[in-house]
Amino acid sequence: MAIVKIFFTVDIHGSTACFKKFIKALEVYKADIGILGGDLSGKMVVPIIIQDDGSYLYDYMGEKILAKNKDELKDIEKKLAYMGNYYYYMTIKEYEDLKAEGKTIEGRIDEKAKKITLVSGKLEDIFREVVTERIHEWMEYAEEKLKKLDKKIYIIPGNDDIPEVDEVFRAHESDHIIFADLRKVEIDGHEMIGLSWSNRTPWDTPREADEETLWKMIKNLADQIDDYDNALFQLHVPPHGTLLDEAPTLSDDLTPSVSEVSNVGSTAVLRAIKEYQPLIGLHGHIHESRGIQKIGRTIIVNPGSEYSEAILRGVLLMVGDKKLKNYIFTSG
């Protein structure tokens, strides 16, 4: 079996800069294929408010700009997209109506921390619109570039991705873009399963399950594999109790500690790695836990994430027959 060079990255959270760097990385590192794990959705919608005189007010994180027309906001739009944020043009009344819903326009409110429960409203509708629109733009960009490079990418969402993104990925499937969630795919002689779901988190994200349900989902996929010695497990959440799942400990009000860490990965994923012993486990979810480790014969890896700075963290894997020949962590 020939060596296949795989470039893997994860947790780019809406950053257009990171997505374009991912596509470029296939060429720069001479990778045969690319794997993009979840989470792909951003977290924040920034309002650009249309004033009564037709001008536009942008007021975010201490930066306040009053623009005469949309053209003057092109750099703002680009900056927000590159950082992983979204923008949305709205009237003063629309903005006031959103605030009246009781939600934060600058992001999806943390209901657990605030100990309140809010019903779905207009903000969620806006969020679905901007997330799916950006994913659609990414897929069009990728198809054009990948055709020229004659390369393939395999994509799964993550626990933070809304269900609606799945249909966007499916609509753009081609010879160059493969949606790999909840299925087994073939990668140059290697079987790979993909799973976007995670164990429970404090944030009540769209794709979470208890450990027993998560185990059944993984088992259903893993049982389809014929050759575990050459298999890749693309499971968004890392195994519990490893170097890959250490996150800052949270207080009761969900404030992260600056000195203590906790293992927050999945026991179901750990069980699957131990029982099936695939060649490689590809994980993300915990941005701070960039690293590589061995569990039995399986090598597990998390490239980490620094999307908010428009920095793409990745790992180049040189995979041969029943062996990881070499690897290189990348950042840029």
N, C-alpha and C positions, 0 to 999 in steps of 0.2 A: 504494500500500500504506500503510495507516494505521500510525502509530507504535505499537509495543507496548512496554509498560513491564515489564521482567523484573527480579525480585529474585533474586539468586544468592548462595548461601552454601555452605560446604563445611567438612569436618573438624570436626564438632561432637562427635565421640567420646563418645557416650553421655550428653551433657549435656541433661537434660530442660528446663532453663531455656533453653538455646539453641534447642532444637526449638520450644518454645512461642513464643519470640520470633520465630522464622522465620515461623510461621503468622501471628502478630500483625503482622509487618512488611508483609505483603501489604495489610493494611487501612491501616496507618499511612502507608505510602509510596504508597498507591493504585496498587500494582502490578497488572498484568493477570494475570500468572502468576508462580509461584515455581519455582526450580530448586534442588534440594538435592543436592549432590554428596557422594560418600564422603569421608572415612571416618565412619561413623555409629556404630560400635561403640565402647564404652569399653574400658579396658585393665586395670582393676583390680577384683577381688572382695574385699570386706572381710568377714571372718567376724564374726558376732554369736553368741557361744557360750552355749548353754543350760547353766546350772550344775545341779548335782545337786539343789539346793533349789528349782529352778524359776525362779530369777532369770536375768538375761541380762547377759553381760559384753561390752562394746564396748571394744576397745583398739586404737587406730589413730593413728599419727603423733603420739604423745605425749599423745593424749586418751584417758583411761580412764574409763569410766562403768559402774557396776553398777546395773542397773534391775530393779525388781520385776516389771514386766510389759511387754509389747510397746508398750502405749500410751505409756509413758515414752520410747520410742525413736522416736516418729513424727518428731520434728524431726531426729534423726540420719539416718533413712531419707531424708527430704526433702533434707537437705544433701548426702548422698552422691550422690543422683540428679541434683541440680542441678550438681554438680561433674563429672559424667560417670562416677562410680564406681558399682559395684554392691555390694549387701550380700546375705548368705546366712546364714540361721539354721541352726546345726548343734550337735550334742551335743559334749561334750568328746572322746568316743571318735572321732567323725567327724573332728574337727579334728586329733587325733593321727594318725589314719590318713592324712589328707592330707599332713601333714608327713613321714610315713614314705615317701611317694612320692618325696621329694627335691625337691619343687617349692616355690616361694614362694606362699603363699596370698594375699599382697597383690598378686599380678599374675602374668602369664605370664612365666616365667623366661627370661632372655636366655641361651640355651644357647651361642650363639657366643662371647659375652664370657667365660663361665665355662668354655669349652672342654670341655663335656660333652654327652652326648646322652641324653635322657630319653624314655621311651615315653609314649604317651598314657594318661591315667588319669582318676580321679574329678574332678580339678580342671577338666579340659577339658569333662567332662560338665556340671559346674556352670556353667562359663562359657557354654556353648551355651544352657543353660536360661535364664540371666538375660539374656543378650543378646537372644534371640528374644522373651522375654516383654516386655522394654521396647520393642522395635520394634513389637510388637503393640499395646501401650498407646498408643504415639505415633500409630499409624495410626488407631486408634479415635478418638482426640482430634482428629486432623486431619480425618477425615471429617465429624465433627459440626460443626466450625468452618467448614470449606470449603463445606459445604452452605448455611450461612447467608450466607456471603460470596459464594457462587456463583463460586468461583475454582478454578483447577487448580494442582496442583504436579506436577513431574516429578522423579523420584528415581533416582539411581544409587548403588550402593555404591562402596567404594574398596578398595585393595589390602589394607587392614587388616581388612576385614569378612569374617567367616566365611561359607562358602557357604550355610549354613542361613537367612540373612536373606532370601535371594532368594525363598524360598517364602512367607515372611511378607508380603513386598511384593506378590507375585502374588495371594495370598489376599485382599488388601485393595484390589486394583485396582478402580477405579470411574470414574464421570464426572469425579471430582475428584482422584483419585490415579492417576498413570500411572508404571509402572515402565519406565524408559527405558534400561536397560543392554543392551548388545549388540544394539541395534536402531535403526532410524530412526523418528522420530516427527515429527508436524507441530505447529508452534506458531504459530498465527495467520499462516500464509503462509510461515513459515520452517521448513526442514527441520533437524532436529537428530539427530546420532548421539551415543550414549553409550558410554563404555568405562571400566569400573571398574579394569582391570588396570594395573600399573606395570612399569617395568623392575626389575632385581634390586636389592634393598636388603640391608643387613647383618642385617636382622631376620627374614628368612625368613618373610614374611607370606603369608597365604592366596592372594593373587592377584598373582603375579609371573611374569614371563617374560623370556627373553632378547630382545634388541632385534629380531632378525629375526622371531621369532614375534609380537612386539608389532606390528611393521610389517604383517604379514599380517592380523592381527586388525583393525587400523585400516583397511587398504585394503579389506577385505571390506565394511566398513560404509560407507566413503566412496564407494565405487563405486556405491552405491545412490542417491546424491544426484543430483538433476536440475539444481539451481540453486545452484552453489557461491557465487555472489555474495551470496546471502541465507542461507547455511547457518551453523549453529552447531555447533561441534565441542566436545562436553562430554567431555573426556578428563581423567581424574582427575590423572594425572601431567603436569607442565608440560614444555615443550620444553627441551632441554639448552642450556646456555650463555646463558641469558637472565636478566633481573632477577627472574624468577619461580621460579627453581630454586636459589637460593643458600642453603645450609645450613651450620651450623658443621662444620668439618672434624673427622673422628673419628680418634682415636688407635688403636693396635692393639687396645687393650682397649675400644674403642668409647666412650671418654670424649670429649664434644664440646669443641672449642676455644672459648675466650672471645674470640679475636682473629682467627682465620682462618676463611674460608668456602670451600666447594667447590661447583661446579655438579654437581648430582646428578639432574637431569631426564633425560628420555628422548631419545636421538637419533632414534628412530623417530617420536616425536611431532613433533620438529623437522622431520624429512623430510616428514611428512604436511602440516604447516602450510605449508611452502614449496611443495610440489607442488600441493596442492589449493586453497590460498588461500581458505579459507572467510571469511565476514564476521567472525566472532568465535570465538576459542578460549577456553573456560571451563575453568579448571584450579584445583587446590588442592595437597594432598599436602605441600607445604613451608610450614609454618605461619608461619615468619618472613618469607617473601618476598611480602608484600602489595604488589601493584603492577600496573601496566598498561604495555604495550609494543606496538610495531608490528613485524610481520615481513612485509615486502612490503605488501600491502593489508590483511592480517589483523591485527586487534587482539586480543591475548591478555591475559587478566586473571586474577589470583589475589587474592581478597579477604582472604587470611590467616586465622588462627584464634587465638582466645584463650579456648577453651572451658573450660579448667580454672578460670578466674575467672568463669565463667557469663556471659561477654561474647560477644555475637554480632557477628562481623565479616561484613559483606556488601557487595554492590555493586548499585546500582540502575542498570540499563542502559536507555536509551531508544533502541530499535532501529527504524529505518525501512527504506525500500527501498534495499538495497545500501549502507547507511551506519549507523554508530553515531552518532546525533544528539547524545547527551550521556551522561554517567555521573556517579554520585555514590557515593563510598565511604562506608559507614555503620559505626557502632560503638555498641553499647549493650546 
